Amino acid sequence: MSLISNNLQVVRADLAAAAQKAGRDPQQICLLAVSKTFPAAAVVEAAQVGQRSFGENYLQEALDKMLAVRTLLPENILEWHFIGPIQSNKTRQIAENFSWVHSVDREKIAQRLSEQRPAALPPLNICLQVNISREASKSGVSPDETVALAKRIVNFKGLRLRGLMAVPAVSDDPVEQRNAFRQLRELQQQIQQQIEEQGITLDTLSMGMSADMTAAISEGSTIVRIGSAIFGKRNYD
């Protein structure tokens, strides 16, 4: 068994155990394999043992990787999620090539993604990225402004608002981890109350990474973004 295959088996078991402990169905939690900085061969290896959803942060790297993976696995339909910061000049290619975007934090970006989403494709699934820990170094809309932003973009025709995403401040304390994720869940509930009369249901909380997946699942995460625990340590050189 390859290293990636073995790692995936371990992560899936950990996800299932965390879900069971929280009284949840593991099938309701998507494992997003964050493949940024890793080659197409790593994606292929994961796909060959059943992984279908992959997350990328850097557009050009992602586009090159998608093309390479399609060449190597022409019959294998994968789902690509963009999870990195979005520059205005990159929105068209993101709108054309991804199924999900987790990192929308401005109305301008949402509007561009909506307008540039090809009509032949289904609406682009999006999450609003919330700076839940209010860190100056982090991207994301302020928690105080999230409800208003959601209400402004919820009816953009090329988009489907699915929920919220966050990258909380790093902590080894499970209580602190859960507190941040609980805040995101409660914020999503506030938005849901504001928009449910429009017949829209928010069903996604993209939260939890390799170090805090268990806490995130305890607080209702529906997508966990796991990179190093699957692919190994990253080399940014």
Stockholm file with secondary structure:
# STOCKHOLM 1.0

chainA/1-237         MSLISNNLQVVRADLAAAAQKAGRDPQQICLLAVSKTFPAAAVVEAAQVGQRSFGENYLQEALDKMLAVRTLLPENILEWHFIGPIQSNKTRQIAENFSWVHSVDREKIAQRLSEQRPAALPPLNICLQVNISREASKSGVSPDETVALAKRIVNFKGLRLRGLMAVPAVSDDPVEQRNAFRQLRELQQQIQQQIEEQGITLDTLSMGMSADMTAAISEGSTIVRIGSAIFGKRNYD
#=GR chainA/1-237 SS CCHHHHHHHHHHHHHHHHHHHTTCCGGGSEEEEECTTSCHHHHHHHHTTTCCEEEESCHHHHHHHHHHHHHHCTTCCCEEEECSCCCGGGHHHHHHHCSEEEEECSHHHHHHHHHHSCTTSCCEEEEEEECTTCCTTSCSBCHHHHHHHHHHHTTCTTEEEEEEEECCCCCSCHHHHHHHHHHHHHHHHHHHHHHGGGTCCCCEEECCCTTTHHHHHHTTCSEEEECHHHHCCCCCC
#=GC SS_cons         CCHHHHHHHHHHHHHHHHHHHTTCCGGGSEEEEECTTSCHHHHHHHHTTTCCEEEESCHHHHHHHHHHHHHHCTTCCCEEEECSCCCGGGHHHHHHHCSEEEEECSHHHHHHHHHHSCTTSCCEEEEEEECTTCCTTSCSBCHHHHHHHHHHHTTCTTEEEEEEEECCCCCSCHHHHHHHHHHHHHHHHHHHHHHGGGTCCCCEEECCCTTTHHHHHHTTCSEEEECHHHHCCCCCC
//
